[in-house]
Amino acid sequence: MKNNPNQTMRAVAIDEFGGIEKMKSRKLPVPKVANDEVLVRVDTAGVGVWDPFEREGGFAKEFGMQANFPLVLGSDGAGTVEEVGDEVQGLKRGDRVYGINFMNPKGGFYAEYTVVNANNAAMIPQALSTRDAGVLAVDGVTALNGLDKALKLKAGESILILGASGGVGHLAVQLAKRMKARVLAVASGQDGVEFVKRLGADKVIEGHRDDILKAAREFAPKGLDAALLTAGGKAAEQAIAALREGGRAAYPNGVEDVSQARNGVKVMSYNAEPNPKTFAKLNELIDGGPFEVHIARTFKLEEAAEAQRALESHYLGKLALVMS
Ligand SMILES: NC(=O)c1ccc[n+]([C@@H]2O[C@H](COP(=O)([O-])OP(=O)(O)OC[C@H]3O[C@@H](n4cnc5c(N)ncnc54)[C@H](OP(=O)(O)O)[C@@H]3O)[C@@H](O)[C@H]2O)c1
């Protein structure tokens, strides 16, 4: 069934790059579906810590892309398939899906509807609500790519996860446990420590206060096999110092201030890079038992500016916009 070509939707968009004041609630046409896309009726949109960078034009500059204004913000979310492009296989109208819309000239998830390339969308794992899946796509793919593709984490290995109570980190802790690794989680705040203990990490410390190097040496006396760094600075430096000879560390691009210098260990950066195979693996791991995707706070679509301001505060997991 095709959507009405004159149909409009509520959205939060910008007419030019800039500060939070550029974000406006608008009525915009529902985007049209190409052959390889699905139209999604959005239930929940993730509010990523990188969304302000998108709003300021940082990604457009970095990737040398022209923006189509008004530009609807938001790079991930979840909802229900409303319409399917002619070449799309494996998704149908009515399916619950989550997905990534990064730098899509047709706009992102801060809207009642969005179109997503079918390769960047997947069915929501059975046990997750559509709401929770709204904050899963970018952080879930980033967590899995970090553990699996960048670090090539193996069963029985020890891994330190820095920023374990954050968006990528809390998912990475659970995925690493599913991959049968031993996890030393470095969380933020006492609430973060309690939260990550509940997620099944083998040992949890507080990363602003506790001695990371000491805790890591107790956890893995011969040195850690791996570290996933979702934050930089001194804590990341200590995590790298705690690696064994031949150990490896990975951080998603966007993490600032990661020191590269240490002989005998590999420190690499990487990107989320979604594709159907990665989504399938993510879903399989999530479906392997209870899994928590944590939304700290929800905002209405019209409160998107407030949600982006809240990115500056301390919270666990992720922030989200809900359409109703
Ligand atoms: N390149 C890509 O494809 C890609 C994709 C996704 C994410 N990223 C990047 O990856 C990074 C993480 O993303 P995210 O969504 O997970 O962000 P996030 O939710 O802000 O996670 C970072 C976490 O690290 C915590 N933290 C900072 N210093 C700490 C310390 N010393 N000890 C313990 N915890 C500490 C923060 O908590 P407090 O703020 O409370 O300290 C926060 O919870 C961001 O830089 C993002 O831009 C890149």
The ligand as an ORCA input file, in Angstrom:
! r2SCAN-3c Opt
* xyz 0 1
  N      32.049      6.027     14.950
  C      30.905      5.440     15.199
  O      30.370      4.716     14.372
  C      30.251      5.647     16.537
  C      29.027      5.070     16.825
  C      28.482      5.237     18.096
  C      29.161      5.983     19.058
  N      30.327      6.566     18.712
  C      31.082      7.338     19.714
  O      31.348      6.460     20.783
  C      31.346      7.178     22.009
  C      30.422      6.509     22.991
  O      29.092      6.619     22.542
  P      27.909      6.353     23.552
  O      26.657      6.458     22.811
  O      28.172      5.127     24.327
  O      28.106      7.622     24.502
  P      27.823      7.742     26.085
  O      26.501      7.129     26.353
  O      28.063      9.151     26.449
  O      28.917      6.791     26.718
  C      30.150      7.180     27.218
  C      30.100      6.839     28.686
  O      31.402      6.915     29.252
  C      31.253      7.368     30.580
  N      32.541      7.790     31.083
  C      33.291      8.861     30.740
  N      34.448      8.861     31.462
  C      34.398      7.759     32.262
  C      35.267      7.220     33.237
  N      36.425      7.795     33.531
  N      34.879      6.096     33.875
  C      33.717      5.508     33.597
  N      32.858      5.961     32.691
  C      33.194      7.087     32.023
  C      30.201      8.459     30.447
  O      29.576      8.731     31.678
  P      29.636     10.181     32.371
  O      29.327     11.150     31.253
  O      28.582     10.110     33.414
  O      31.026     10.265     32.890
  C      29.217      7.775     29.504
  O      28.303      6.982     30.234
  C      30.965      8.612     21.650
  O      32.142      9.380     21.520
  C      30.288      8.467     20.302
  O      30.381      9.637     19.527
  C      30.891      6.407     17.485
*
